[in-house]
């Protein structure tokens, strides 16, 4: 009996498809390896940033043990302002991290909150400006306070290396247009500081 030519062609095509399928199949192997390691010590690093005010000279961690932000009262150069004059204060910010390797931080002073005491209106006539310095004397120099701290402007320091520090300097200026009615009034000023790893 003779096999029709069409059947022989179909058998050859089926054989070719079967060979093609066999050649693309993958192989699987299960690999397993094990090793032992000597016991070691895991140590956490601290992200400690200290704030030192004048004249106390006492360092306070920026974040307290319970996780709350520290609050530091600053002493100004001259407590009495007259229209067109300014008073100055500063805080020394120290990078006290014990992390291994380079661990620089940047410190940012953001928009202050000014709250009038006893229902006054003095805050309306005050502006707060900032700059950075390497010494306390840089802060008492009345030039260079070119960065206003407000809703649209903040000041970020240059990189502060581990064990290094920088002065954040603040100028509070009373407008020359302040009326006599604000005489004797007082204001509480809060300036938020933020430290970030660079």
C-alpha positions in Angstrom: 0.0 0.0 0.0 1.3 3.3 -0.9 1.2 6.3 1.5 -0.2 9.3 -0.2 2.2 12.2 -0.7 0.0 14.6 1.4 0.3 12.3 4.4 4.1 12.0 4.0 4.3 15.8 3.9 2.1 16.1 7.0 4.2 13.6 8.9 7.4 15.5 8.0 5.8 18.8 9.2 4.7 17.1 12.5 8.2 15.8 13.0 9.8 19.2 12.4 7.4 20.8 14.8 8.1 18.2 17.4 11.8 18.6 17.0 11.4 22.4 17.3 9.5 22.0 20.6 12.1 19.7 22.0 14.9 22.1 21.3 13.3 25.1 23.1 12.5 23.3 26.3 14.5 24.4 29.3 16.3 22.3 31.9 15.8 22.9 35.6 18.2 22.3 38.4 17.8 23.0 42.1 20.8 24.7 43.7 21.3 24.9 47.4 24.1 26.4 49.3 24.7 27.1 53.0 27.3 28.9 55.0 27.8 29.9 58.6 28.8 33.2 59.9 30.4 34.2 63.2 28.2 36.1 65.6 28.6 39.9 65.5 27.3 43.0 67.1 24.8 45.3 65.5 25.1 48.9 66.6 22.7 51.7 65.8 24.1 55.2 65.1 22.6 58.3 66.6 21.4 61.3 64.6 22.2 63.8 67.4 22.1 67.6 66.7 22.8 69.8 69.6 21.6 73.4 70.0 23.7 75.8 72.2 22.2 79.2 73.1 24.0 82.2 74.5 24.8 83.1 77.2 24.2 79.8 78.9 26.6 77.8 76.6 24.7 74.6 77.5 24.1 72.1 74.7 20.5 70.8 74.3 19.7 67.9 71.9 17.4 69.1 69.1 15.1 66.1 69.7 14.4 65.1 73.3 14.3 61.6 74.7 10.5 61.3 74.2 10.8 62.3 70.5 9.6 65.9 71.1 11.3 68.9 69.6 13.5 70.9 72.0 12.7 74.5 72.7 15.6 76.9 73.4 15.2 80.5 74.6 17.7 82.9 73.0 19.0 86.1 74.6 19.0 89.1 72.3 21.8 91.7 72.2 19.6 94.7 73.1 16.1 94.2 74.4 14.9 97.7 73.6 14.0 98.5 70.0 13.2 101.8 68.5 11.8 102.3 65.0 14.4 101.4 62.4 16.7 99.5 64.7 17.3 95.8 65.2 18.2 93.2 67.8 20.3 90.1 67.3 20.4 86.5 68.6 22.1 83.3 67.6 22.2 79.6 68.2 25.1 77.2 67.7 24.0 74.0 65.9 26.4 71.1 66.3 26.5 67.8 64.4 27.1 65.3 67.2 26.2 62.1 65.2 28.3 59.0 66.0 27.5 57.4 62.6 30.4 55.8 60.8 31.7 57.5 57.7 30.9 60.9 56.5 27.6 62.2 57.9 27.0 65.8 57.0 23.8 67.7 57.8 22.1 70.8 56.5 20.2 73.1 58.9 17.2 75.1 57.8 15.6 78.0 59.5 12.0 78.4 58.4 9.3 81.1 58.7 9.0 82.3 62.3 5.8 82.6 64.3 5.3 86.0 65.9 2.7 86.2 68.8 1.8 89.5 70.4 1.7 89.6 74.2 -1.3 91.1 76.0 -3.2 91.9 72.8 -0.6 94.2 71.3 0.1 94.9 67.6 4.0 95.0 67.6 4.3 91.8 65.6 2.9 93.6 62.5 5.9 95.9 62.4 8.7 93.3 62.9 10.7 91.4 60.3 13.1 88.5 61.0 16.1 88.0 58.8 18.8 85.3 59.0 22.3 84.4 58.0 24.9 81.8 59.0 28.3 82.3 60.6 31.3 80.3 61.8 31.7 82.4 65.0 29.4 84.2 67.4 31.1 87.5 66.2 29.7 86.8 62.7 26.2 87.1 64.2 26.8 90.4 65.9 28.1 92.0 62.7 25.0 93.8 61.4 25.8 93.2 57.8 24.8 90.2 55.7 21.3 89.6 57.0 20.0 89.2 53.5 17.6 86.3 53.9 14.2 87.2 55.2 12.4 84.4 57.1 8.8 84.3 56.0 6.2 82.1 54.2 8.2 82.1 51.0 11.8 82.3 52.2 13.9 80.2 54.4 17.7 79.8 55.1 19.6 76.5 54.7 23.2 76.3 55.9 26.1 74.9 54.1 27.0 71.3 54.9 27.9 70.8 58.6 30.3 67.8 58.8 30.3 65.3 61.7 31.6 66.9 64.9 31.3 70.3 63.2 29.0 73.2 64.0 27.5 76.4 62.5 25.9 79.5 63.9 22.4 80.3 62.8 22.1 84.1 63.2 18.9 86.1 63.5 18.0 89.7 63.2 14.7 91.1 64.4 14.1 94.5 62.9 11.4 97.1 63.9 10.0 99.0 61.0 10.8 102.7 60.9 7.0 103.2 60.3 6.1 101.7 63.7 3.7 104.0 65.6 4.2 105.2 69.1 1.3 103.0 70.2 3.6 99.9 70.1 6.0 101.3 72.6 6.4 99.0 75.6 4.8 96.0 73.8 6.4 92.6 73.5 6.3 89.7 71.1 7.2 86.0 71.4 9.1 84.8 68.3 9.5 81.1 67.5 11.8 80.1 64.7 11.6 76.4 63.7 15.0 74.7 62.8 15.2 71.5 60.9 18.3 69.3 60.4 18.5 66.9 57.5 21.2 64.4 56.5 22.9 65.4 53.2 
